[in-house]
Amino acid sequence: MGSIDFYAIFHAANVLHVLGTILGFGGAIAAAIIMLRVNTHERRLRRGTIARRIAWITWVGYGLLVLSGIVLTLNFEFQYSWLFGLKHLLTAVLLVDALFIHFRYFPRYFRQLGSPDWNKTYRTMRNIGTLSVTCWVVILIISLHSMAK
């Protein structure tokens, strides 16, 4: 039996972590941009549908980040810091944020389209989307700061 090549495992986890960042952050930014300025009924329906269709990209990215992050944390040379804790906290916020958007507010968005309640739902979705993009940006800044050390 051969020995386990931890270097190869950590290298693969690093690659998956970068890929997850690109997909997760890219999907979140794309959805946020698509959902801006939906001032007509047609645009609301079309852009909401597009944002919902690309959501899987963000979910795949998030999943890759979490799974590869767990593997990377097993690296015994790793040292925990308060910035790393903040990164974990913001990652949890992203999960809650995404669950709210996809399972609570997207259904309301389409159900309330054309009703007076739609504006409130849309405003809430934009606020949650802003929180999501902010968390992604802060996580990226923390990651880049950690890599620069």
N, CA, C and O atoms as a GROMACS GRO file, in nm:
protein
  596
    1MET      N    1   0.084  -0.118   0.000
    1MET     CA    2   0.000   0.000   0.000
    1MET      C    3   0.088   0.125   0.000
    1MET      O    4   0.193   0.129   0.066
    2GLY      N    5   0.046   0.224  -0.074
    2GLY     CA    6   0.121   0.348  -0.082
    2GLY      C    7   0.081   0.443   0.030
    2GLY      O    8  -0.023   0.430   0.094
    3SER      N    9   0.167   0.539   0.050
    3SER     CA   10   0.138   0.639   0.152
    3SER      C   11   0.052   0.750   0.092
    3SER      O   12   0.045   0.766  -0.029
    4ILE      N   13  -0.012   0.823   0.178
    4ILE     CA   14  -0.099   0.933   0.135
    4ILE      C   15  -0.012   1.054   0.103
    4ILE      O   16   0.071   1.095   0.184
    5ASP      N   17  -0.033   1.111  -0.014
    5ASP     CA   18   0.043   1.228  -0.057
    5ASP      C   19  -0.035   1.354  -0.014
    5ASP      O   20  -0.119   1.405  -0.088
    6PHE      N   21  -0.005   1.401   0.106
    6PHE     CA   22  -0.076   1.517   0.160
    6PHE      C   23  -0.050   1.644   0.078
    6PHE      O   24  -0.137   1.730   0.067
    7TYR      N   25   0.069   1.654   0.021
    7TYR     CA   26   0.102   1.770  -0.061
    7TYR      C   27   0.005   1.778  -0.180
    7TYR      O   28  -0.048   1.886  -0.211
    8ALA      N   29  -0.019   1.665  -0.245
    8ALA     CA   30  -0.110   1.662  -0.360
    8ALA      C   31  -0.254   1.694  -0.316
    8ALA      O   32  -0.326   1.763  -0.387
    9ILE      N   33  -0.294   1.644  -0.200
    9ILE     CA   34  -0.429   1.672  -0.149
    9ILE      C   35  -0.445   1.821  -0.120
    9ILE      O   36  -0.546   1.880  -0.158
   10PHE      N   37  -0.346   1.881  -0.053
   10PHE     CA   38  -0.356   2.023  -0.021
   10PHE      C   39  -0.348   2.109  -0.148
   10PHE      O   40  -0.412   2.214  -0.157
   11HIS      N   41  -0.268   2.065  -0.245
   11HIS     CA   42  -0.260   2.138  -0.372
   11HIS      C   43  -0.396   2.134  -0.444
   11HIS      O   44  -0.443   2.237  -0.493
   12ALA      N   45  -0.458   2.017  -0.449
   12ALA     CA   46  -0.590   2.004  -0.512
   12ALA      C   47  -0.693   2.088  -0.437
   12ALA      O   48  -0.779   2.152  -0.499
   13ALA      N   49  -0.686   2.089  -0.305
   13ALA     CA   50  -0.778   2.170  -0.226
   13ALA      C   51  -0.759   2.319  -0.254
   13ALA      O   52  -0.856   2.394  -0.261
   14ASN      N   53  -0.633   2.361  -0.270
   14ASN     CA   54  -0.605   2.502  -0.305
   14ASN      C   55  -0.667   2.538  -0.440
   14ASN      O   56  -0.728   2.644  -0.454
   15VAL      N   57  -0.650   2.451  -0.538
   15VAL     CA   58  -0.707   2.475  -0.671
   15VAL      C   59  -0.859   2.483  -0.662
   15VAL      O   60  -0.920   2.572  -0.721
   16LEU      N   61  -0.920   2.390  -0.589
   16LEU     CA   62  -1.066   2.391  -0.572
   16LEU      C   63  -1.114   2.515  -0.497
   16LEU      O   64  -1.222   2.567  -0.523
   17HIS      N   65  -1.031   2.561  -0.403
   17HIS     CA   66  -1.066   2.681  -0.326
   17HIS      C   67  -1.068   2.804  -0.418
   17HIS      O   68  -1.158   2.888  -0.408
   18VAL      N   69  -0.969   2.814  -0.504
   18VAL     CA   70  -0.965   2.925  -0.600
   18VAL      C   71  -1.082   2.916  -0.697
   18VAL      O   72  -1.148   3.016  -0.724
   19LEU      N   73  -1.109   2.797  -0.748
   19LEU     CA   74  -1.222   2.777  -0.839
   19LEU      C   75  -1.354   2.811  -0.769
   19LEU      O   76  -1.441   2.877  -0.827
   20GLY      N   77  -1.369   2.767  -0.645
   20GLY     CA   78  -1.488   2.799  -0.568
   20GLY      C   79  -1.506   2.949  -0.547
   20GLY      O   80  -1.617   3.001  -0.552
   21THR      N   81  -1.395   3.018  -0.525
   21THR     CA   82  -1.400   3.164  -0.509
   21THR      C   83  -1.447   3.230  -0.638
   21THR      O   84  -1.533   3.318  -0.636
   22ILE      N   85  -1.391   3.187  -0.748
   22ILE     CA   86  -1.429   3.246  -0.878
   22ILE      C   87  -1.576   3.222  -0.905
   22ILE      O   88  -1.648   3.314  -0.943
   23LEU      N   89  -1.623   3.099  -0.887
   23LEU     CA   90  -1.764   3.067  -0.913
   23LEU      C   91  -1.858   3.135  -0.814
   23LEU      O   92  -1.958   3.194  -0.854
   24GLY      N   93  -1.825   3.128  -0.685
   24GLY     CA   94  -1.912   3.186  -0.583
   24GLY      C   95  -1.922   3.337  -0.592
   24GLY      O   96  -2.031   3.394  -0.597
   25PHE      N   97  -1.807   3.401  -0.594
   25PHE     CA   98  -1.803   3.547  -0.602
   25PHE      C   99  -1.859   3.594  -0.736
   25PHE      O  100  -1.938   3.688  -0.742
   26GLY      N  101  -1.818   3.527  -0.844
   26GLY     CA  102  -1.867   3.564  -0.976
   26GLY      C  103  -2.018   3.549  -0.988
   26GLY      O  104  -2.085   3.636  -1.044
   27GLY      N  105  -2.072   3.441  -0.937
   27GLY     CA  106  -2.216   3.420  -0.941
   27GLY      C  107  -2.291   3.522  -0.859
   27GLY      O  108  -2.396   3.572  -0.901
   28ALA      N  109  -2.239   3.555  -0.742
   28ALA     CA  110  -2.304   3.655  -0.655
   28ALA      C  111  -2.302   3.793  -0.720
   28ALA      O  112  -2.403   3.864  -0.718
   29ILE      N  113  -2.189   3.831  -0.777
   29ILE     CA  114  -2.178   3.961  -0.844
   29ILE      C  115  -2.270   3.966  -0.965
   29ILE      O  116  -2.340   4.064  -0.987
   30ALA      N  117  -2.269   3.859  -1.045
   30ALA     CA  118  -2.355   3.855  -1.164
   30ALA      C  119  -2.502   3.868  -1.126
   30ALA      O  120  -2.575   3.944  -1.189
   31ALA      N  121  -2.545   3.794  -1.024
   31ALA     CA  122  -2.685   3.802  -0.981
   31ALA      C  123  -2.720   3.942  -0.931
   31ALA      O  124  -2.828   3.994  -0.960
   32ALA      N  125  -2.629   4.002  -0.856
   32ALA     CA  126  -2.655   4.137  -0.804
   32ALA      C  127  -2.668   4.238  -0.917
   32ALA      O  128  -2.756   4.324  -0.914
   33ILE      N  129  -2.582   4.228  -1.016
   33ILE     CA  130  -2.588   4.321  -1.130
   33ILE      C  131  -2.715   4.300  -1.211
   33ILE      O  132  -2.780   4.396  -1.252
   34ILE      N  133  -2.750   4.173  -1.232
   34ILE     CA  134  -2.870   4.142  -1.310
   34ILE      C  135  -2.995   4.198  -1.241
   34ILE      O  136  -3.088   4.243  -1.308
   35MET      N  137  -2.997   4.195  -1.109
   35MET     CA  138  -3.117   4.237  -1.036
   35MET      C  139  -3.126   4.389  -1.016
   35MET      O  140  -3.223   4.437  -0.957
   36LEU      N  141  -3.028   4.464  -1.064
   36LEU     CA  142  -3.035   4.610  -1.054
   36LEU      C  143  -3.131   4.667  -1.157
   36LEU      O  144  -3.144   4.612  -1.267
   37ARG      N  145  -3.198   4.772  -1.123
   37ARG     CA  146  -3.284   4.848  -1.214
   37ARG      C  147  -3.382   4.763  -1.294
   37ARG      O  148  -3.381   4.762  -1.417
   38VAL      N  149  -3.465   4.692  -1.223
   38VAL     CA  150  -3.571   4.614  -1.288
   38VAL      C  151  -3.700   4.696  -1.280
   38VAL      O  152  -3.789   4.666  -1.201
   39ASN      N  153  -3.709   4.799  -1.364
   39ASN     CA  154  -3.817   4.895  -1.353
   39ASN      C  155  -3.942   4.862  -1.434
   39ASN      O  156  -4.043   4.930  -1.420
   40THR      N  157  -3.939   4.760  -1.518
   40THR     CA  158  -4.060   4.722  -1.591
   40THR      C  159  -4.097   4.578  -1.555
   40THR      O  160  -4.012   4.500  -1.512
   41HIS      N  161  -4.224   4.545  -1.575
   41HIS     CA  162  -4.272   4.411  -1.542
   41HIS      C  163  -4.195   4.304  -1.622
   41HIS      O  164  -4.159   4.199  -1.567
   42GLU      N  165  -4.171   4.331  -1.751
   42GLU     CA  166  -4.097   4.237  -1.834
   42GLU      C  167  -3.956   4.214  -1.783
   42GLU      O  168  -3.910   4.100  -1.774
   43ARG      N  169  -3.888   4.324  -1.748
   43ARG     CA  170  -3.751   4.313  -1.695
   43ARG      C  171  -3.750   4.238  -1.563
   43ARG      O  172  -3.661   4.158  -1.538
   44ARG      N  173  -3.848   4.264  -1.480
   44ARG     CA  174  -3.855   4.197  -1.350
   44ARG      C  175  -3.862   4.046  -1.368
   44ARG      O  176  -3.791   3.970  -1.302
   45LEU      N  177  -3.948   4.004  -1.456
   45LEU     CA  178  -3.966   3.861  -1.479
   45LEU      C  179  -3.841   3.801  -1.545
   45LEU      O  180  -3.792   3.697  -1.501
   46ARG      N  181  -3.792   3.865  -1.649
   46ARG     CA  182  -3.676   3.813  -1.725
   46ARG      C  183  -3.551   3.808  -1.638
   46ARG      O  184  -3.483   3.705  -1.632
   47ARG      N  185  -3.520   3.918  -1.572
   47ARG     CA  186  -3.397   3.922  -1.491
   47ARG      C  187  -3.406   3.834  -1.367
   47ARG      O  188  -3.308   3.772  -1.328
   48GLY      N  189  -3.523   3.828  -1.307
   48GLY     CA  190  -3.541   3.737  -1.193
   48GLY      C  191  -3.520   3.593  -1.233
   48GLY      O  192  -3.459   3.516  -1.160
   49THR      N  193  -3.570   3.557  -1.351
   49THR     CA  194  -3.552   3.421  -1.402
   49THR      C  195  -3.405   3.392  -1.431
   49THR      O  196  -3.356   3.284  -1.398
   50ILE      N  197  -3.335   3.488  -1.490
   50ILE     CA  198  -3.192   3.470  -1.519
   50ILE      C  199  -3.114   3.455  -1.388
   50ILE      O  200  -3.031   3.364  -1.375
   51ALA      N  201  -3.140   3.542  -1.292
   51ALA     CA  202  -3.069   3.536  -1.163
   51ALA      C  203  -3.093   3.402  -1.095
   51ALA      O  204  -3.002   3.344  -1.035
   52ARG      N  205  -3.216   3.353  -1.104
   52ARG     CA  206  -3.248   3.224  -1.042
   52ARG      C  207  -3.176   3.110  -1.114
   52ARG      O  208  -3.131   3.014  -1.051
   53ARG      N  209  -3.165   3.120  -1.247
   53ARG     CA  210  -3.099   3.014  -1.324
   53ARG      C  211  -2.949   3.006  -1.299
   53ARG      O  212  -2.891   2.898  -1.303
   54ILE      N  213  -2.884   3.120  -1.272
   54ILE     CA  214  -2.739   3.116  -1.249
   54ILE      C  215  -2.705   3.093  -1.102
   54ILE      O  216  -2.587   3.087  -1.066
   55ALA      N  217  -2.805   3.081  -1.018
   55ALA     CA  218  -2.781   3.061  -0.874
   55ALA      C  219  -2.700   2.935  -0.847
   55ALA      O  220  -2.623   2.931  -0.750
   56TRP      N  221  -2.716   2.833  -0.929
   56TRP     CA  222  -2.642   2.709  -0.905
   56TRP      C  223  -2.491   2.731  -0.912
   56TRP      O  224  -2.414   2.661  -0.846
   57ILE      N  225  -2.449   2.829  -0.993
   57ILE     CA  226  -2.306   2.859  -1.003
   57ILE      C  227  -2.254   2.906  -0.867
   57ILE      O  228  -2.148   2.862  -0.821
   58THR      N  229  -2.330   2.996  -0.804
   58THR     CA  230  -2.290   3.046  -0.672
   58THR      C  231  -2.290   2.932  -0.570
   58THR      O  232  -2.199   2.923  -0.487
   59TRP      N  233  -2.392   2.846  -0.575
   59TRP     CA  234  -2.400   2.734  -0.480
   59TRP      C  235  -2.284   2.637  -0.498
   59TRP      O  236  -2.227   2.589  -0.400
   60VAL      N  237  -2.248   2.606  -0.623
   60VAL     CA  238  -2.135   2.517  -0.649
   60VAL      C  239  -2.006   2.581  -0.595
   60VAL      O  240  -1.926   2.514  -0.530
   61GLY      N  241  -1.988   2.709  -0.623
   61GLY     CA  242  -1.871   2.780  -0.572
   61GLY      C  243  -1.864   2.778  -0.421
   61GLY      O  244  -1.758   2.754  -0.363
   62TYR      N  245  -1.977   2.804  -0.357
   62TYR     CA  246  -1.982   2.804  -0.211
   62TYR      C  247  -1.948   2.664  -0.157
   62TYR      O  248  -1.871   2.650  -0.062
   63GLY      N  249  -2.006   2.562  -0.218
   63GLY     CA  250  -1.978   2.424  -0.175
   63GLY      C  251  -1.831   2.388  -0.189
   63GLY      O  252  -1.772   2.327  -0.100
   64LEU      N  253  -1.771   2.427  -0.303
   64LEU     CA  254  -1.628   2.401  -0.322
   64LEU      C  255  -1.544   2.473  -0.217
   64LEU      O  256  -1.447   2.418  -0.165
   65LEU      N  257  -1.582   2.598  -0.188
   65LEU     CA  258  -1.508   2.674  -0.086
   65LEU      C  259  -1.513   2.607   0.050
   65LEU      O  260  -1.411   2.594   0.118
   66VAL      N  261  -1.631   2.565   0.090
   66VAL     CA  262  -1.646   2.504   0.222
   66VAL      C  263  -1.570   2.371   0.229
   66VAL      O  264  -1.495   2.347   0.323
   67LEU      N  265  -1.592   2.285   0.130
   67LEU     CA  266  -1.526   2.154   0.134
   67LEU      C  267  -1.373   2.166   0.125
   67LEU      O  268  -1.301   2.101   0.201
   68SER      N  269  -1.324   2.248   0.033
   68SER     CA  270  -1.179   2.265   0.022
   68SER      C  271  -1.124   2.338   0.144
   68SER      O  272  -1.011   2.312   0.186
   69GLY      N  273  -1.202   2.430   0.200
   69GLY     CA  274  -1.160   2.500   0.321
   69GLY      C  275  -1.141   2.407   0.439
   69GLY      O  276  -1.049   2.423   0.518
   70ILE      N  277  -1.229   2.309   0.449
   70ILE     CA  278  -1.215   2.209   0.557
   70ILE      C  279  -1.084   2.131   0.538
   70ILE      O  280  -1.010   2.110   0.634
   71VAL      N  281  -1.057   2.089   0.415
   71VAL     CA  282  -0.933   2.015   0.388
   71VAL      C  283  -0.810   2.104   0.416
   71VAL      O  284  -0.713   2.058   0.476
   72LEU      N  285  -0.816   2.229   0.372
   72LEU     CA  286  -0.702   2.319   0.394
   72LEU      C  287  -0.680   2.348   0.542
   72LEU      O  288  -0.566   2.369   0.585
   73THR      N  289  -0.786   2.348   0.619
   73THR     CA  290  -0.773   2.372   0.764
   73THR      C  291  -0.702   2.255   0.832
   73THR      O  292  -0.643   2.273   0.938
   74LEU      N  293  -0.708   2.137   0.772
   74LEU     CA  294  -0.640   2.020   0.829
   74LEU      C  295  -0.488   2.026   0.812
   74LEU      O  296  -0.415   1.944   0.868
   75ASN      N  297  -0.441   2.124   0.735
   75ASN     CA  298  -0.297   2.143   0.718
   75ASN      C  299  -0.239   2.178   0.854
   75ASN      O  300  -0.275   2.280   0.913
   76PHE      N  301  -0.149   2.095   0.905
   76PHE     CA  302  -0.100   2.112   1.041
   76PHE      C  303  -0.007   2.232   1.058
   76PHE      O  304   0.024   2.270   1.171
   77GLU      N  305   0.037   2.292   0.946
   77GLU     CA  306   0.121   2.411   0.954
   77GLU      C  307   0.035   2.537   0.970
   77GLU      O  308   0.087   2.647   0.990
   78PHE      N  309  -0.094   2.519   0.961
   78PHE     CA  310  -0.188   2.630   0.965
   78PHE      C  311  -0.194   2.690   1.106
   78PHE      O  312  -0.190   2.618   1.206
   79GLN      N  313  -0.204   2.824   1.112
   79GLN     CA  314  -0.220   2.892   1.240
   79GLN      C  315  -0.349   2.973   1.238
   79GLN      O  316  -0.373   3.052   1.146
   80TYR      N  317  -0.430   2.952   1.340
   80TYR     CA  318  -0.560   3.019   1.348
   80TYR      C  319  -0.540   3.164   1.392
   80TYR      O  320  -0.454   3.193   1.476
   81SER      N  321  -0.620   3.256   1.335
   81SER     CA  322  -0.612   3.397   1.374
   81SER      C  323  -0.754   3.452   1.383
   81SER      O  324  -0.850   3.387   1.340
   82TRP      N  325  -0.767   3.572   1.438
   82TRP     CA  326  -0.900   3.632   1.447
   82TRP      C  327  -0.954   3.665   1.307
   82TRP      O  328  -1.075   3.663   1.286
   83LEU      N  329  -0.865   3.694   1.211
   83LEU     CA  330  -0.910   3.718   1.073
   83LEU      C  331  -0.969   3.591   1.012
   83LEU      O  332  -1.067   3.597   0.938
   84PHE      N  333  -0.908   3.478   1.044
   84PHE     CA  334  -0.960   3.351   0.994
   84PHE      C  335  -1.097   3.323   1.056
   84PHE      O  336  -1.187   3.272   0.988
   85GLY      N  337  -1.112   3.355   1.184
   85GLY     CA  338  -1.242   3.341   1.250
   85GLY      C  339  -1.348   3.430   1.186
   85GLY      O  340  -1.462   3.389   1.167
   86LEU      N  341  -1.309   3.552   1.153
   86LEU     CA  342  -1.400   3.644   1.085
   86LEU      C  343  -1.441   3.589   0.949
   86LEU      O  344  -1.556   3.600   0.908
   87LYS      N  345  -1.345   3.530   0.880
   87LYS     CA  346  -1.373   3.469   0.749
   87LYS      C  347  -1.476   3.356   0.764
   87LYS      O  348  -1.568   3.344   0.683
   88HIS      N  349  -1.461   3.275   0.867
   88HIS     CA  350  -1.558   3.168   0.893
   88HIS      C  351  -1.696   3.225   0.926
   88HIS      O  352  -1.798   3.175   0.878
   89LEU      N  353  -1.700   3.329   1.007
   89LEU     CA  354  -1.827   3.393   1.042
   89LEU      C  355  -1.896   3.449   0.917
   89LEU      O  356  -2.017   3.429   0.900
   90LEU      N  357  -1.822   3.517   0.832
   90LEU     CA  358  -1.880   3.573   0.710
   90LEU      C  359  -1.924   3.463   0.614
   90LEU      O  360  -2.021   3.482   0.540
   91THR      N  361  -1.856   3.351   0.614
   91THR     CA  362  -1.897   3.238   0.532
   91THR      C  363  -2.030   3.182   0.582
   91THR      O  364  -2.115   3.143   0.501
   92ALA      N  365  -2.049   3.179   0.712
   92ALA     CA  366  -2.177   3.136   0.768
   92ALA      C  367  -2.288   3.237   0.734
   92ALA      O  368  -2.400   3.197   0.703
   93VAL      N  369  -2.256   3.366   0.739
   93VAL     CA  370  -2.352   3.469   0.700
   93VAL      C  371  -2.393   3.449   0.554
   93VAL      O  372  -2.510   3.463   0.519
   94LEU      N  373  -2.297   3.416   0.468
   94LEU     CA  374  -2.327   3.390   0.327
   94LEU      C  375  -2.426   3.275   0.311
   94LEU      O  376  -2.516   3.282   0.228
   95LEU      N  377  -2.409   3.171   0.390
   95LEU     CA  378  -2.500   3.057   0.383
   95LEU      C  379  -2.641   3.098   0.421
   95LEU      O  380  -2.736   3.068   0.348
   96VAL      N  381  -2.656   3.166   0.533
   96VAL     CA  382  -2.789   3.210   0.578
   96VAL      C  383  -2.850   3.305   0.474
   96VAL      O  384  -2.968   3.295   0.441
   97ASP      N  385  -2.768   3.395   0.424
   97ASP     CA  386  -2.809   3.491   0.323
   97ASP      C  387  -2.862   3.418   0.198
   97ASP      O  388  -2.970   3.451   0.148
   98ALA      N  389  -2.787   3.322   0.150
   98ALA     CA  390  -2.827   3.248   0.030
   98ALA      C  391  -2.954   3.166   0.054
   98ALA      O  392  -3.040   3.158  -0.034
   99LEU      N  393  -2.964   3.106   0.171
   99LEU     CA  394  -3.086   3.030   0.202
   99LEU      C  395  -3.209   3.119   0.201
   99LEU      O  396  -3.313   3.081   0.148
  100PHE      N  397  -3.198   3.238   0.260
  100PHE     CA  398  -3.310   3.333   0.259
  100PHE      C  399  -3.346   3.374   0.116
  100PHE      O  400  -3.463   3.370   0.078
  101ILE      N  401  -3.247   3.412   0.039
  101ILE     CA  402  -3.274   3.457  -0.098
  101ILE      C  403  -3.341   3.347  -0.179
  101ILE      O  404  -3.444   3.371  -0.242
  102HIS      N  405  -3.285   3.229  -0.178
  102HIS     CA  406  -3.330   3.124  -0.270
  102HIS      C  407  -3.456   3.052  -0.225
  102HIS      O  408  -3.535   3.009  -0.309
  103PHE      N  409  -3.475   3.037  -0.096
  103PHE     CA  410  -3.590   2.958  -0.052
  103PHE      C  411  -3.704   3.042   0.006
  103PHE      O  412  -3.815   2.991   0.022
  104ARG      N  413  -3.678   3.167   0.036
  104ARG     CA  414  -3.785   3.252   0.088
  104ARG      C  415  -3.820   3.366  -0.007
  104ARG      O  416  -3.937   3.388  -0.037
  105TYR      N  417  -3.719   3.438  -0.054
  105TYR     CA  418  -3.749   3.560  -0.130
  105TYR      C  419  -3.766   3.539  -0.280
  105TYR      O  420  -3.845   3.610  -0.341
  106PHE      N  421  -3.695   3.445  -0.342
  106PHE     CA  422  -3.721   3.421  -0.484
  106PHE      C  423  -3.865   3.374  -0.507
  106PHE      O  424  -3.930   3.424  -0.599
  107PRO      N  425  -3.917   3.280  -0.427
  107PRO     CA  426  -4.058   3.244  -0.449
  107PRO      C  427  -4.153   3.363  -0.432
  107PRO      O  428  -4.247   3.378  -0.510
  108ARG      N  429  -4.129   3.446  -0.332
  108ARG     CA  430  -4.212   3.566  -0.314
  108ARG      C  431  -4.198   3.662  -0.430
  108ARG      O  432  -4.296   3.722  -0.475
  109TYR      N  433  -4.077   3.677  -0.479
  109TYR     CA  434  -4.048   3.769  -0.590
  109TYR      C  435  -4.138   3.736  -0.709
  109TYR      O  436  -4.200   3.825  -0.767
  110PHE      N  437  -4.145   3.609  -0.745
  110PHE     CA  438  -4.225   3.570  -0.861
  110PHE      C  439  -4.375   3.567  -0.829
  110PHE      O  440  -4.457   3.602  -0.914
  111ARG      N  441  -4.410   3.526  -0.708
  111ARG     CA  442  -4.552   3.521  -0.669
  111ARG      C  443  -4.613   3.660  -0.659
  111ARG      O  444  -4.729   3.679  -0.694
  112GLN      N  445  -4.536   3.758  -0.611
  112GLN     CA  446  -4.587   3.893  -0.588
  112GLN      C  447  -4.566   3.987  -0.706
  112GLN      O  448  -4.602   4.104  -0.698
  113LEU      N  449  -4.510   3.937  -0.815
  113LEU     CA  450  -4.485   4.020  -0.932
  113LEU      C  451  -4.614   4.089  -0.977
  113LEU      O  452  -4.714   4.023  -1.004
  114GLY      N  453  -4.611   4.222  -0.984
  114GLY     CA  454  -4.728   4.300  -1.023
  114GLY      C  455  -4.817   4.343  -0.908
  114GLY      O  456  -4.911   4.420  -0.928
  115SER      N  457  -4.789   4.295  -0.787
  115SER     CA  458  -4.870   4.333  -0.671
  115SER      C  459  -4.799   4.444  -0.593
  115SER      O  460  -4.679   4.467  -0.612
  116PRO      N  461  -4.872   4.513  -0.507
  116PRO     CA  462  -4.810   4.620  -0.426
  116PRO      C  463  -4.699   4.569  -0.332
  116PRO      O  464  -4.609   4.645  -0.296
  117ASP      N  465  -4.706   4.444  -0.291
  117ASP     CA  466  -4.606   4.388  -0.200
  117ASP      C  467  -4.473   4.357  -0.269
  117ASP      O  468  -4.373   4.335  -0.202
  118TRP      N  469  -4.473   4.356  -0.402
  118TRP     CA  470  -4.352   4.321  -0.475
  118TRP      C  471  -4.236   4.416  -0.443
  118TRP      O  472  -4.123   4.370  -0.426
  119ASN      N  473  -4.263   4.546  -0.436
  119ASN     CA  474  -4.156   4.643  -0.409
  119ASN      C  475  -4.083   4.614  -0.279
  119ASN      O  476  -3.961   4.627  -0.271
  120LYS      N  477  -4.159   4.576  -0.176
  120LYS     CA  478  -4.099   4.545  -0.045
  120LYS      C  479  -4.009   4.420  -0.057
  120LYS      O  480  -3.898   4.418  -0.005
  121THR      N  481  -4.058   4.320  -0.126
  121THR     CA  482  -3.980   4.197  -0.145
  121THR      C  483  -3.853   4.226  -0.225
  121THR      O  484  -3.745   4.179  -0.190
  122TYR      N  485  -3.867   4.304  -0.332
  122TYR     CA  486  -3.752   4.339  -0.416
  122TYR      C  487  -3.649   4.418  -0.336
  122TYR      O  488  -3.529   4.392  -0.347
  123ARG      N  489  -3.694   4.513  -0.258
  123ARG     CA  490  -3.603   4.593  -0.176
  123ARG      C  491  -3.528   4.504  -0.076
  123ARG      O  492  -3.408   4.519  -0.055
  124THR      N  493  -3.600   4.411  -0.014
  124THR     CA  494  -3.537   4.319   0.081
  124THR      C  495  -3.434   4.231   0.010
  124THR      O  496  -3.325   4.208   0.062
  125MET      N  497  -3.469   4.183  -0.109
  125MET     CA  498  -3.374   4.101  -0.185
  125MET      C  499  -3.249   4.180  -0.221
  125MET      O  500  -3.138   4.127  -0.215
  126ARG      N  501  -3.266   4.305  -0.259
  126ARG     CA  502  -3.149   4.387  -0.291
  126ARG      C  503  -3.062   4.410  -0.168
  126ARG      O  504  -2.940   4.409  -0.177
  127ASN      N  505  -3.125   4.430  -0.052
  127ASN     CA  506  -3.048   4.447   0.072
  127ASN      C  507  -2.971   4.320   0.107
  127ASN      O  508  -2.854   4.325   0.145
  128ILE      N  509  -3.037   4.206   0.093
  128ILE     CA  510  -2.970   4.079   0.121
  128ILE      C  511  -2.858   4.056   0.019
  128ILE      O  512  -2.750   4.009   0.055
  129GLY      N  513  -2.883   4.090  -0.107
  129GLY     CA  514  -2.780   4.078  -0.210
  129GLY      C  515  -2.661   4.168  -0.182
  129GLY      O  516  -2.546   4.128  -0.205
  130THR      N  517  -2.687   4.288  -0.132
  130THR     CA  518  -2.578   4.379  -0.095
  130THR      C  519  -2.496   4.320   0.019
  130THR      O  520  -2.373   4.328   0.017
  131LEU      N  521  -2.563   4.262   0.118
  131LEU     CA  522  -2.492   4.196   0.227
  131LEU      C  523  -2.406   4.082   0.174
  131LEU      O  524  -2.292   4.065   0.216
  132SER      N  525  -2.460   4.004   0.081
  132SER     CA  526  -2.386   3.892   0.023
  132SER      C  527  -2.260   3.940  -0.049
  132SER      O  528  -2.151   3.887  -0.026
  133VAL      N  529  -2.275   4.039  -0.134
  133VAL     CA  530  -2.159   4.091  -0.209
  133VAL      C  531  -2.056   4.149  -0.113
  133VAL      O  532  -1.936   4.130  -0.132
  134THR      N  533  -2.102   4.220  -0.010
  134THR     CA  534  -2.011   4.276   0.090
  134THR      C  535  -1.933   4.166   0.161
  134THR      O  536  -1.812   4.177   0.181
  135CYS      N  537  -2.003   4.059   0.200
  135CYS     CA  538  -1.934   3.947   0.266
  135CYS      C  539  -1.831   3.886   0.174
  135CYS      O  540  -1.719   3.858   0.216
  136TRP      N  541  -1.867   3.863   0.047
  136TRP     CA  542  -1.771   3.807  -0.049
  136TRP      C  543  -1.649   3.896  -0.062
  136TRP      O  544  -1.536   3.847  -0.061
  137VAL      N  545  -1.669   4.027  -0.073
  137VAL     CA  546  -1.556   4.120  -0.090
  137VAL      C  547  -1.466   4.117   0.034
  137VAL      O  548  -1.344   4.112   0.021
  138VAL      N  549  -1.524   4.120   0.153
  138VAL     CA  550  -1.444   4.118   0.276
  138VAL      C  551  -1.368   3.986   0.287
  138VAL      O  552  -1.251   3.985   0.326
  139ILE      N  553  -1.432   3.875   0.254
  139ILE     CA  554  -1.365   3.745   0.256
  139ILE      C  555  -1.247   3.745   0.159
  139ILE      O  556  -1.139   3.694   0.192
  140LEU      N  557  -1.267   3.801   0.042
  140LEU     CA  558  -1.157   3.809  -0.055
  140LEU      C  559  -1.042   3.895  -0.003
  140LEU      O  560  -0.925   3.859  -0.020
  141ILE      N  561  -1.074   4.006   0.058
  141ILE     CA  562  -0.970   4.094   0.114
  141ILE      C  563  -0.892   4.022   0.224
  141ILE      O  564  -0.769   4.029   0.228
  142ILE      N  565  -0.964   3.953   0.311
  142ILE     CA  566  -0.897   3.877   0.418
  142ILE      C  567  -0.807   3.770   0.356
  142ILE      O  568  -0.694   3.750   0.401
  143SER      N  569  -0.857   3.700   0.254
  143SER     CA  570  -0.778   3.595   0.190
  143SER      C  571  -0.653   3.651   0.125
  143SER      O  572  -0.544   3.595   0.139
  144LEU      N  573  -0.668   3.761   0.054
  144LEU     CA  574  -0.552   3.822  -0.010
  144LEU      C  575  -0.452   3.872   0.094
  144LEU      O  576  -0.331   3.860   0.075
  145HIS      N  577  -0.502   3.929   0.203
  145HIS     CA  578  -0.415   3.973   0.312
  145HIS      C  579  -0.338   3.854   0.371
  145HIS      O  580  -0.219   3.865   0.398
  146SER      N  581  -0.406   3.744   0.391
  146SER     CA  582  -0.341   3.626   0.447
  146SER      C  583  -0.236   3.569   0.352
  146SER      O  584  -0.132   3.519   0.396
  147MET      N  585  -0.264   3.576   0.222
  147MET     CA  586  -0.168   3.523   0.123
  147MET      C  587  -0.045   3.612   0.113
  147MET      O  588   0.063   3.565   0.079
  148ALA      N  589  -0.062   3.740   0.141
  148ALA     CA  590   0.051   3.834   0.129
  148ALA      C  591   0.151   3.817   0.241
  148ALA      O  592   0.265   3.863   0.230
  149LYS      N  593   0.112   3.752   0.349
  149LYS     CA  594   0.203   3.734   0.463
  149LYS      C  595   0.310   3.634   0.434
  149LYS      O  596   0.394   3.607   0.520
   0.00000   0.00000   0.00000
